[in-house]
Amino acid sequence: MAKHNDLGNIGERLAVEYLSKNGYTILVQNFYFDKAEIDIIAKKNKETIVVVEVKTRTSNFFGDPQDFVSPSKIKLLVKAANEYIISNELDVEVQFDIITVIKNKTEEKIEHFENAFYHF
């Protein structure tokens, strides 16, 4: 497995731990639909499902990780989230969050951006 995949897996694991510690219930990890992947789907409360995109980097030298969630990625996330909601016959609000992880030998930093973008 490529090194960047290892880093991504570490970031997703840290994001799951973070969400769990903060009262979220993890429903699914790595949900795939068509060409889209949702890193984490979690339940915030009875009325809200949270779709989480995790961005992991070793530094923010080239920019903040959240800035790398492109409009085309957002469209794919919305499409996959819609499929998840329909296929599970859920009647809930959907919130889109980004969790960024900076992880290297000297630093481990997690930031959670709630309502990072709105579907369109």
N, C-alpha and C positions, 0 to 999 in steps of 0.2 A: 504494500500500500504506500502511496506517495506521502511524503512528509506533510504536505498541506492538508491531506485528508486526516492524518493523525491530529493535527492542530485543530481542525474543524470538529473532530469527534470530542476532543478535550473541551473545546468551547461549548459544545452542545451539552455535555455532561455537567459542566459548571453552571450552565443556564438552567438545566433541570433542577439541580440542587438549590439554586437561588430561588426559583419559582416555588418549589416545594416548601422551603423555609419561610416564604412569604405568603403562605396560605392558598396557593394555587393547587389544583388537582391536575396532574398530568394525565391526559386522555390518550394521546398518540404521539409517538415520535416518528419522524421521517415518513409522513403521509405523502404518497405519490398519486398524482392524477395527470394523465396525459404527459406533458413535458414539464410539469410543475412538481415541486417538492416543498412541503411545509415542514420546517424543522421540528416545531413543537406545536401541538394543539392542547390547550389547557382550559380548565374550567375555573373562572374567577369567582362566580357565584351562580345561583340557579338560573339567572337570566342572561349570563354573558359567557360566551366562548372566546378565548383569546388565541389568535393565530400569531405565532412568534417566529420571526426571522432572526437567526443568530449569525452574527458576523464576528469572526475571530481573527485577530492579527497579532503579530509579535510586537508591533509598535504602531504609532499613528504617524510615522514619518511621512508617508505618502497621502495622508488625509485620515479623517475620522472614519472608523469602520461603517458607521451608519450612512455615510455619504455614498457608499457603494451599493445601495439598494436602488436599482435603476427603475425607471417607469415600466420597462418591459417585465422586470421581476415582479413588480407590484401587480401588474395585470395577471401574471401567472399565479401569484398567491391568491388573488381574489377568485380566479377561476377554480382553483383547487379547494379553497374554503367553501365556495358555493356548492361544489360537488359533495364535500363532507357533510354539510348541513342538510342537503337534499337527501343523500343516501342514508343518513341516520334519522331522517324525519324529525329534525329538531326545530323548535320554535324559540329561537334565542337571538339576542343581539350578538354581533361579531365585532370584536375589537382587534385591530392590527397593531402589534407591538414589535419593536426591535430590541434585542439584547445584544450589546457589544461586549466583547471580551478582549482585553489586551493581556496576553500571557507570554512571558519570557522567563529567563533564568532569575531575574530580580523583581519582576512585577507581575501581579495578578489583579486586574481591575475589571469589574463588571458594572455596566451601566444599563439601566432599563428605561427605554423610551416608550411610555404608554401612549396609545392613540397616535402612533408615529405617522400614520397616513390614513386617509379615508378612501374607501372604495368609490368607484365612479361608474 
